[in-house]
Amino acid sequence: MIEGQHVASETKPTLGLADSVVAATGLVVNEPVVTDDTSDFETVDGLDVVSTGAASRN
């Protein structure tokens, strides 16, 4: 069971379901999320995000 408190925010965008699961997994296992699009996760407090650099190679 996942327990916690959801706090609505007018300053941070909401994440979609898939990105929420990815972010939560990174937080729980204390590992960074590696992604092509770091902007999806930049508002998640405490989450380390690493860019693959793929966006800049295109």
Secondary structure as UniProt FT lines:
FT   HELIX           17..28
FT   TURN            29..30
FT   STRAND          33..35
FT   HELIX           38..40
FT   TURN            41..43
FT   TURN            45..46
FT   STRAND          49..51
FT   HELIX           54..57
//
